[in-house]
Structure formats: C-alpha cells, structure tokens
Amino acid sequence: MNGKLDTNRLGAPTEGYGFSNDAKAFLKAPSFGAARFPYGGQNVALTISLSY
C-alpha cells in the first residue's frame, strides 16, 4: 500500500505483481512490446492477473 513494489533482500517481490497483456516476467520486468495493448482513445477495461 506504499505505491512501490516491496522486495526481499535478494530483490524478489514480497507482494503480488502483474503486467498488461498477461506478459510474463522472468528475473526482470517484461519488455514494453510484450506488455503493450492497442488503445483507440476510448475507455478500456483490463484484467491483470497477479503473481505471488
């Protein structure tokens, strides 16, 4: 609830995280291209699955 991704001493997340387009992370955040989605200027509803 502090607006930041909390991590342990090794840098692994200690709370859930997720990316748009259900892009997967492995040892670092996915590329922008993997997480991007088309946006036409209208309201968009996204479902993002969290990994723990």
N, C-alpha and C positions, 0 to 999 in steps of 0.2 A: 504493500500500500504506500510505498515511498516514491513511486514513479520510476524506479530503476530495477534492473534485473539483479537480484541478490545472488551471490555466488559463494561457494566454499573456498577454502584455502587453495585448492587446485584450480579454481576458476570454473568449476562445474555449477550449473544453475541449481539453486536450492528452492526454486519455485517454478510453477508452470510457465511455458513459453510456447508461442506458435507464430506462424507466418502465413500471409495471404497465399492463396492458390495451393494451399496444403503443401508448400515447399518443405522439404526435409533438411534438417541441419545435422552435420556430422563434423564435430570438432570446431566448427565455426558457423556463423550465420550463412544461409544460402545466398546465392548471387541475386542481384536485383532482377535479372531476367527470369530466374526460377520463381520469384515471388510476385512478379507483376501480373496485372489483370487488366482487361480492357475497361475503359471508363469513358462514357459518352456524355458526361455532364449531368446526368440525372441522378436521383437518389439510388444508392446501391446497398443491398443487404449482403453482408459476407458472414459466412460461418467459418470460424477458425478453431481447429482442434488444438488443444493444449497438450504438450508433452511434459511429463514429470519425471 
